[in-house]
Amino acid sequence: MAQSCIPTSDAQKRSSRFRRCWEVTRLGAVASGALAVLLLGMWLFDVLACCAYVGQAVAAAPSFRQFGAHFAENEESGTIPPPTGLTQTVHLPILWNNLPIYLPLLYGPVASLPEPLTPVPGSVNQSPNTFLEWRIDTMDDAPFTFEVYLDADTGASRMRVFHTTLQTTYIAPGTLALDTWYHWRVAVINARGERTWGPEWSFHVEPFLYPPAIGAMIQIPAGEFMMGCDRAVDPCIEPRERPLHAVYLDTYEIDKYEVTNKEYRACVEANVCPHPRLPSSRKRGNYFYNSDYDFYPVMYVSWWNAQTYCEWMDKRLPTEAEWEKAARGPIDTRIWPWGNEDADCSRANFYAKCVGDTEPVGSHPTGASPYGVMDMSGSMFEWVHDRFSVFYYTHTPYENPQGPEFSRPDPNKPSTSHPYFVIRGGSYHDNWWYSRVTHRHWGHHGDRPGHDSPDYRSFRVGIRCARSVTE
């Protein structure tokens, strides 16, 4: 049995034994103290590091609260209004205290911060169907994935997650609310799982405008897009829409709205443009000359009438490729200007059952293209520069295609010099699938097929102009 450290004999023994016990106790105390200091230091180090990370997260990353069910992480299209309800949590690594603050689990810089391309930070009057695009200057530590956050401005710093494993440097968020400021940012995650936050950017979605800003033009940046029907998203039944192919276009501008009665009437009054073939519309006897319809699209005009008007305005007709890029945008192969969500009468006046006649241009802002071009689906077919050939896509040039030399609307017949020109966009009167961004049609109707040849002035076809941009 070990001897007790409590002395039990005479004074000398008690003193000697006390000293030995004290030495053992002191050594134990020193060892315990050293261990306590070490543990305290490690604890303080962790606390300081944690505080630094929390501060870093608060300064550089968005704060989170709970979102309404319709703000949960998803990729579905549809209108995204300013957030209201707060009932569902975004699923991300989160450090919870009194307020939920997003805190990445892994830290460390990547080689480059994301830089915005579209929309330009602080820009206004963006399309409700705009896309978000950014770039990374260096590919060190690639491959990258991205997290994208977007939130309507409600006075809070909430952000909405769209993707947590995004590998592209762009995203189509769906239709945004009109007349609303949005804030967005991108987190870059490198091959080691380290995350770096970009700054917060903002843009404003345009409001509904009436009267419309007729004459306004939208600049379409130079670059490549995919033209034609994509079997991955559409059945692509018509050979004329195939194959899907890449096209490069120089910078150009295109009218935001179709040419209105008021605009074309000014050209007529200047003795430059001829009168439309008829002054009526489908259901209105007095249409073209009636100021009540000033902001409605002009009709009963030929390809040559359209060309004359555009030249009078120091513009020109757009090529077929320019028309399709302005309608589709550069980032995907969408079916409609707003995406792949089914068309309805709130998006476009694209079917006889919607209205059965024209409406003021720009009446369907949620159907705008990614660039903000209005009425690219429905309303009126629009003349473009190109002649129509059913097989043109099989041999179209890559850069700035201008259309074929001859027309060939019937694949079972040879090409012809007869001027069959392309019309695009569908109309308020036609089959719904004519209003898809890839549908190719040709002018061959007056009041009926073959009537009013070769002008083919119809209640279904109007005008939109374009203009080249000199860099």
C-alpha positions as CSV (number, residue, x, y, z in Angstrom):
1,M,0.0,0.0,0.0
2,A,1.4,3.5,-0.8
3,Q,2.4,5.5,2.2
4,S,0.0,8.3,3.1
5,C,1.1,11.9,2.7
6,I,-0.5,12.8,5.9
7,P,2.2,12.7,8.7
8,T,1.5,10.4,11.7
9,S,4.8,10.2,13.7
10,D,7.1,12.7,15.5
11,A,7.8,16.2,14.4
12,Q,11.0,15.5,12.4
13,K,9.4,12.7,10.5
14,R,6.4,14.8,10.0
15,S,8.6,17.6,8.6
16,S,10.6,15.4,6.3
17,R,7.5,13.6,5.0
18,F,5.7,17.0,4.5
19,R,8.6,18.3,2.3
20,R,8.5,15.2,0.2
21,C,4.8,15.4,-0.2
22,W,5.0,19.1,-1.1
23,E,7.6,18.4,-3.8
24,V,5.2,15.9,-5.4
25,T,2.3,18.3,-5.1
26,R,4.2,21.2,-6.5
27,L,5.4,19.2,-9.5
28,G,1.8,18.0,-10.1
29,A,0.6,21.6,-9.8
30,V,3.2,22.9,-12.3
31,A,2.4,20.1,-14.7
32,S,-1.4,20.8,-14.3
33,G,-0.8,24.6,-14.8
34,A,1.3,24.0,-17.9
35,L,-1.4,21.8,-19.3
36,A,-4.1,24.3,-18.4
37,V,-2.1,27.1,-20.2
38,L,-1.7,25.0,-23.2
39,L,-5.4,24.1,-23.4
40,L,-6.3,27.8,-22.8
41,G,-4.1,28.9,-25.6
42,M,-5.5,26.4,-28.0
43,W,-9.0,27.4,-27.0
44,L,-8.2,31.1,-27.4
45,F,-6.7,30.4,-30.8
46,D,-9.8,28.6,-32.0
47,V,-12.0,31.4,-30.6
48,L,-10.0,34.1,-32.4
49,A,-10.0,32.2,-35.6
50,C,-13.7,31.6,-35.4
51,C,-14.3,35.3,-34.7
52,A,-12.2,36.2,-37.7
53,Y,-14.1,33.9,-39.9
54,V,-17.4,35.1,-38.6
55,G,-16.3,38.7,-39.3
56,Q,-15.1,37.7,-42.7
57,A,-18.4,36.0,-43.5
58,V,-20.5,39.0,-42.2
59,A,-18.4,41.5,-44.2
60,A,-18.2,39.5,-47.4
61,A,-21.0,37.0,-47.5
62,P,-24.8,37.5,-47.5
63,S,-27.0,37.2,-44.5
64,F,-29.7,34.7,-44.7
65,R,-33.2,34.5,-43.3
66,Q,-35.9,32.0,-44.2
67,F,-37.6,32.3,-47.5
68,G,-41.1,31.6,-48.6
69,A,-41.8,28.3,-50.2
70,H,-41.7,29.8,-53.7
71,F,-38.2,31.1,-53.0
72,A,-36.7,27.7,-52.3
73,E,-33.8,26.6,-54.3
74,N,-35.0,25.6,-57.8
75,E,-34.4,26.0,-61.5
76,E,-37.9,26.4,-62.7
77,S,-38.9,29.5,-64.7
78,G,-41.7,31.8,-63.7
79,T,-42.1,35.2,-62.2
80,I,-39.9,35.9,-59.1
81,P,-41.6,38.7,-57.1
82,P,-40.0,40.5,-54.3
83,P,-39.7,38.1,-51.3
84,T,-42.6,38.2,-48.8
85,G,-43.2,35.0,-46.8
86,L,-40.4,33.6,-44.6
87,T,-41.1,29.9,-44.1
88,Q,-38.5,27.8,-45.7
89,T,-34.7,27.5,-45.2
90,V,-32.2,27.6,-47.9
91,H,-30.1,24.4,-47.6
92,L,-26.5,25.6,-47.2
93,P,-23.8,25.3,-44.5
94,I,-25.0,27.8,-41.9
95,L,-23.8,29.0,-38.6
96,W,-26.8,29.7,-36.4
97,N,-27.0,32.2,-33.6
98,N,-29.7,34.8,-33.0
99,L,-29.6,35.5,-36.7
100,P,-28.8,32.9,-39.3
101,I,-25.5,34.0,-40.9
102,Y,-24.0,32.1,-43.9
103,L,-20.5,30.8,-43.0
104,P,-18.6,28.7,-45.5
105,L,-17.1,25.5,-44.1
106,L,-14.0,25.9,-46.1
107,Y,-11.9,29.0,-46.5
108,G,-9.1,30.2,-48.7
109,P,-8.7,32.6,-51.6
110,V,-9.0,31.6,-55.2
111,A,-6.9,33.2,-57.9
112,S,-9.5,35.6,-59.2
113,L,-12.7,37.3,-58.2
114,P,-15.7,37.0,-60.5
115,E,-16.3,40.1,-62.7
116,P,-19.8,40.9,-64.0
117,L,-20.6,41.0,-67.7
118,T,-24.4,41.1,-67.8
119,P,-26.2,43.1,-66.5
120,V,-23.7,45.9,-66.1
121,P,-23.6,46.8,-62.3
122,G,-26.0,49.6,-61.5
123,S,-27.8,49.3,-64.9
124,V,-31.5,50.2,-65.2
125,N,-34.3,49.1,-67.5
126,Q,-33.1,45.5,-67.8
127,S,-35.3,42.9,-69.3
128,P,-37.3,40.8,-66.8
129,N,-35.9,37.8,-68.7
130,T,-32.3,39.0,-68.5
131,F,-29.5,36.5,-67.9
132,L,-26.6,36.8,-65.4
133,E,-23.1,36.4,-66.8
134,W,-19.7,36.8,-65.2
135,R,-16.1,35.9,-66.0
136,I,-13.0,34.6,-64.2
137,D,-9.7,36.1,-65.4
138,T,-7.5,33.2,-64.6
139,M,-8.1,29.4,-64.7
140,D,-5.6,28.7,-61.9
141,D,-7.1,26.2,-59.5
142,A,-9.7,25.1,-62.1
143,P,-12.1,23.5,-62.4
144,F,-14.4,26.0,-60.8
145,T,-18.0,25.7,-59.7
146,F,-20.2,28.6,-58.7
147,E,-22.9,29.6,-56.3
148,V,-25.2,32.3,-57.5
149,Y,-27.3,34.5,-55.2
150,L,-30.1,36.8,-56.3
151,D,-32.6,38.8,-54.3
152,A,-35.1,41.6,-54.8
153,D,-34.4,44.7,-52.9
154,T,-36.7,44.8,-49.9
155,G,-34.3,46.6,-47.5
156,A,-32.7,43.4,-46.3
157,S,-29.5,41.7,-47.4
158,R,-31.1,38.3,-48.2
159,M,-29.9,36.5,-51.2
160,R,-31.4,33.6,-53.1
161,V,-29.4,30.6,-54.2
162,F,-30.0,29.3,-57.7
163,H,-27.2,26.7,-58.1
164,T,-24.7,25.2,-55.8
165,T,-22.9,23.1,-58.4
166,L,-23.0,25.5,-61.4
167,Q,-20.1,25.0,-63.8
168,T,-21.0,27.7,-66.4
169,T,-20.3,31.4,-66.0
170,Y,-23.9,32.4,-66.8
171,I,-27.4,31.6,-65.6
172,A,-31.0,32.4,-66.7
173,P,-32.8,33.1,-63.4
174,G,-36.3,33.1,-64.9
175,T,-38.7,36.0,-65.2
176,L,-38.1,38.7,-62.7
177,A,-40.6,41.2,-61.2
178,L,-41.1,44.4,-63.1
179,D,-39.8,47.8,-61.8
180,T,-37.7,46.1,-59.1
181,W,-34.0,46.4,-58.0
182,Y,-32.2,43.1,-57.8
183,H,-28.9,42.4,-56.0
184,W,-26.7,39.4,-57.0
185,R,-23.3,38.0,-56.3
186,V,-21.3,34.9,-57.2
187,A,-19.2,32.6,-55.0
188,V,-16.3,30.9,-56.8
189,I,-15.3,27.5,-55.5
190,N,-12.0,26.1,-56.7
191,A,-10.8,22.5,-57.2
192,R,-9.8,22.3,-53.5
193,G,-13.2,23.3,-52.3
194,E,-12.1,26.8,-51.3
195,R,-14.7,29.6,-51.8
196,T,-14.2,33.2,-52.6
197,W,-17.0,35.8,-52.8
198,G,-17.4,38.4,-55.5
199,P,-18.8,41.8,-54.6
200,E,-22.5,42.5,-54.6
201,W,-23.9,43.9,-57.9
202,S,-27.3,45.4,-58.6
203,F,-29.6,46.1,-61.6
204,H,-33.1,47.4,-62.1
205,V,-35.8,45.6,-64.1
206,E,-37.7,48.0,-66.3
207,P,-41.3,48.9,-65.5
208,F,-44.3,48.5,-67.8
209,L,-44.2,51.5,-70.2
210,Y,-47.2,53.1,-71.7
211,P,-47.0,54.9,-74.0
212,P,-44.1,52.8,-75.2
213,A,-40.8,54.4,-76.1
214,I,-41.2,53.9,-79.8
215,G,-38.1,54.3,-81.8
216,A,-35.9,53.0,-79.0
217,M,-33.2,50.5,-80.1
218,I,-31.3,47.9,-78.1
219,Q,-27.7,47.0,-78.8
220,I,-26.9,43.4,-79.2
221,P,-23.2,42.7,-78.4
222,A,-20.9,40.9,-80.9
223,G,-20.5,37.2,-80.3
224,E,-21.7,33.7,-81.0
225,F,-25.1,32.2,-80.4
226,M,-26.7,28.9,-81.3
227,M,-29.2,29.2,-84.1
228,G,-31.9,26.7,-85.0
229,C,-33.9,24.2,-83.2
230,D,-32.4,22.1,-80.4
231,R,-33.7,18.5,-80.1
232,A,-32.7,18.6,-76.4
233,V,-35.5,21.0,-75.7
234,D,-37.9,20.9,-78.7
235,P,-39.1,18.1,-81.0
236,C,-37.8,20.0,-84.0
237,I,-40.2,18.5,-86.5
238,E,-39.6,21.0,-89.3
239,P,-36.4,20.4,-91.3
240,R,-36.2,24.1,-92.1
241,E,-35.2,24.8,-88.5
242,R,-32.4,22.3,-88.5
243,P,-29.6,21.7,-87.9
244,L,-28.7,23.6,-84.7
245,H,-25.5,25.6,-85.6
246,A,-23.2,28.3,-84.2
247,V,-23.4,31.7,-85.7
248,Y,-21.2,34.7,-85.0
249,L,-22.6,38.2,-85.4
250,D,-21.0,41.6,-85.2
251,T,-22.5,44.2,-82.8
252,Y,-25.8,45.7,-84.1
253,E,-28.9,47.4,-82.8
254,I,-32.5,46.4,-83.2
255,D,-35.8,48.1,-82.6
256,K,-37.1,47.4,-79.1
257,Y,-40.7,47.5,-80.5
258,E,-42.3,46.7,-83.8
259,V,-42.9,49.8,-86.0
260,T,-46.2,51.4,-85.1
261,N,-48.9,53.1,-87.1
262,K,-47.7,56.5,-85.9
263,E,-44.2,55.9,-87.0
264,Y,-45.1,54.5,-90.4
265,R,-47.7,57.2,-91.0
266,A,-45.0,59.8,-90.5
267,C,-43.1,58.2,-93.4
268,V,-46.3,58.2,-95.5
269,E,-46.9,61.9,-94.7
270,A,-43.3,62.7,-95.8
271,N,-44.1,61.2,-99.2
272,V,-41.5,58.5,-98.8
273,C,-43.5,55.4,-97.9
274,P,-46.6,54.1,-99.7
275,H,-49.8,53.7,-97.8
276,P,-50.6,50.3,-96.4
277,R,-52.6,48.2,-98.8
278,L,-55.7,48.5,-96.5
279,P,-56.3,50.9,-93.6
280,S,-58.2,48.3,-91.5
281,S,-57.1,45.6,-89.1
282,R,-58.6,42.2,-88.6
283,K,-61.5,43.6,-86.5
284,R,-61.2,47.4,-86.9
285,G,-62.4,49.2,-90.0
286,N,-60.4,52.4,-89.2
287,Y,-57.1,51.3,-87.9
288,F,-54.1,52.9,-89.7
289,Y,-55.3,56.5,-89.7
290,N,-57.0,56.5,-86.3
291,S,-54.9,58.1,-83.6
292,D,-56.5,55.7,-81.1
293,Y,-54.2,53.1,-82.6
294,D,-51.0,55.2,-82.8
295,F,-49.0,52.7,-80.7
296,Y,-50.3,49.6,-82.5
297,P,-48.1,47.8,-85.1
298,V,-48.5,48.7,-88.7
299,M,-49.7,46.0,-91.1
300,Y,-50.5,45.5,-94.8
301,V,-46.9,46.4,-95.8
302,S,-44.6,44.6,-98.2
303,W,-40.9,43.7,-97.8
304,W,-40.1,46.6,-100.0
305,N,-42.3,49.0,-97.9
306,A,-40.5,47.8,-94.8
307,Q,-37.1,48.3,-96.4
308,T,-38.1,51.8,-97.6
309,Y,-39.3,52.8,-94.1
310,C,-36.1,51.4,-92.4
311,E,-33.8,53.3,-94.8
312,W,-35.8,56.5,-94.3
313,M,-35.0,56.1,-90.6
314,D,-31.3,55.5,-91.4
315,K,-31.7,51.8,-90.5
316,R,-32.2,48.5,-92.4
317,L,-34.0,45.3,-92.1
318,P,-32.4,42.8,-89.7
319,T,-31.0,39.6,-91.1
320,E,-32.6,36.3,-90.1
321,A,-29.7,35.5,-87.8
322,E,-29.8,39.0,-86.2
323,W,-33.6,38.6,-85.6
324,E,-33.1,35.2,-83.9
325,K,-30.2,36.2,-81.7
326,A,-32.2,39.2,-80.5
327,A,-35.1,36.9,-79.6
328,R,-33.1,34.0,-78.1
329,G,-30.1,35.6,-76.5
330,P,-26.6,34.1,-76.4
331,I,-26.6,31.6,-73.5
332,D,-29.0,28.8,-74.3
333,T,-31.3,27.3,-77.0
334,R,-34.6,28.4,-75.5
335,I,-37.9,27.8,-77.3
336,W,-39.5,31.2,-76.4
337,P,-37.9,34.6,-75.8
338,W,-38.6,34.2,-72.0
339,G,-37.3,30.6,-71.8
340,N,-38.9,27.2,-72.0
341,E,-41.9,27.9,-69.9
342,D,-45.1,27.3,-71.9
343,A,-46.5,30.2,-73.8
344,D,-49.8,31.8,-72.7
345,C,-51.7,35.0,-73.4
346,S,-49.9,36.8,-70.6
347,R,-46.6,36.4,-72.3
348,A,-47.6,37.1,-75.9
349,N,-50.5,37.9,-78.2
350,F,-49.6,34.8,-80.1
351,Y,-52.9,33.0,-80.9
352,A,-56.3,33.9,-82.2
353,K,-57.9,33.0,-78.9
354,C,-55.8,35.6,-77.0
355,V,-57.2,38.8,-78.6
356,G,-57.8,38.1,-82.2
357,D,-56.3,41.4,-83.3
358,T,-53.3,43.6,-82.5
359,E,-52.5,45.3,-79.2
360,P,-50.2,48.3,-78.4
361,V,-46.6,47.3,-78.9
362,G,-44.9,46.2,-75.6
363,S,-48.1,45.1,-74.0
364,H,-46.5,41.9,-72.7
365,P,-43.3,42.8,-70.9
366,T,-42.9,39.4,-69.2
367,G,-42.5,38.0,-72.7
368,A,-39.5,40.2,-73.6
369,S,-36.4,38.6,-74.9
370,P,-33.2,38.4,-72.7
371,Y,-32.0,41.6,-74.3
372,G,-35.4,43.3,-73.6
373,V,-36.7,43.2,-77.2
374,M,-40.5,43.2,-77.1
375,D,-43.1,41.2,-79.0
376,M,-40.6,38.7,-80.6
377,S,-43.3,36.1,-80.2
378,G,-46.7,36.8,-81.5
379,S,-48.2,40.2,-82.3
380,M,-47.0,40.5,-85.9
381,F,-44.8,38.4,-88.2
382,E,-41.8,40.7,-89.2
383,W,-40.0,41.0,-92.5
384,V,-36.3,40.3,-92.4
385,H,-33.6,40.8,-95.0
386,D,-33.1,37.2,-96.1
387,R,-34.7,35.3,-98.9
388,F,-36.2,32.0,-97.7
389,S,-34.6,28.6,-98.5
390,V,-35.8,25.5,-96.7
391,F,-32.2,24.0,-96.6
392,Y,-30.3,27.2,-95.9
393,Y,-29.1,26.0,-92.5
394,T,-27.2,23.1,-94.0
395,H,-24.7,25.5,-95.6
396,T,-25.1,28.9,-93.8
397,P,-21.8,30.7,-93.2
398,Y,-20.6,31.1,-89.6
399,E,-20.1,34.8,-89.6
400,N,-22.8,37.4,-90.3
401,P,-25.0,35.3,-92.7
402,Q,-27.0,37.3,-95.1
403,G,-29.3,34.6,-96.5
404,P,-29.3,32.6,-99.8
405,E,-29.1,34.1,-103.2
406,F,-32.3,32.4,-104.4
407,S,-35.6,31.3,-102.7
408,R,-36.6,27.7,-102.1
409,P,-39.7,27.4,-100.0
410,D,-40.7,24.0,-101.4
411,P,-38.1,21.3,-100.7
412,N,-39.5,19.2,-103.6
413,K,-39.0,22.0,-106.1
414,P,-35.8,23.8,-107.3
415,S,-34.7,27.2,-106.1
416,T,-36.4,30.2,-107.7
417,S,-35.7,33.9,-108.3
418,H,-39.2,34.7,-107.1
419,P,-38.8,37.0,-104.0
420,Y,-40.0,34.9,-101.1
421,F,-38.6,36.7,-98.1
422,V,-38.4,35.3,-94.6
423,I,-40.9,36.4,-91.9
424,R,-40.3,35.7,-88.3
425,G,-42.0,35.7,-84.9
426,G,-45.5,34.4,-85.6
427,S,-48.6,36.6,-85.2
428,Y,-51.8,37.1,-83.2
429,H,-53.6,35.1,-85.8
430,D,-51.5,32.1,-86.6
431,N,-50.7,28.7,-85.2
432,W,-49.1,28.9,-81.8
433,W,-45.9,27.1,-82.8
434,Y,-45.2,29.8,-85.4
435,S,-44.3,32.1,-82.5
436,R,-41.3,30.0,-81.3
437,V,-38.0,31.8,-81.7
438,T,-36.7,29.2,-84.2
439,H,-39.7,29.0,-86.5
440,R,-38.9,30.0,-90.1
441,H,-41.7,31.2,-92.4
442,W,-41.9,33.1,-95.6
443,G,-44.2,35.8,-96.9
444,H,-46.7,34.2,-99.4
445,H,-50.0,35.5,-98.2
446,G,-52.1,38.6,-99.0
447,D,-55.6,37.9,-97.9
448,R,-55.0,34.3,-98.8
449,P,-52.1,32.2,-100.0
450,G,-50.7,33.5,-103.2
451,H,-52.8,36.7,-103.2
452,D,-51.0,40.0,-103.7
453,S,-47.9,38.5,-105.2
454,P,-45.1,39.4,-104.9
455,D,-45.8,42.0,-102.2
456,Y,-47.8,39.7,-100.0
457,R,-49.2,42.6,-97.9
458,S,-51.1,41.0,-95.0
459,F,-52.8,41.7,-91.8
460,R,-50.3,39.3,-90.2
461,V,-46.9,40.9,-91.2
462,G,-45.3,44.1,-89.9
463,I,-41.9,45.7,-89.5
464,R,-38.9,45.8,-87.2
465,C,-35.7,47.6,-88.1
466,A,-32.0,47.1,-87.3
467,R,-28.8,49.1,-87.6
468,S,-25.2,48.2,-87.9
469,V,-22.8,49.5,-85.3
470,T,-19.3,50.7,-86.3
471,E,-16.8,49.8,-83.6
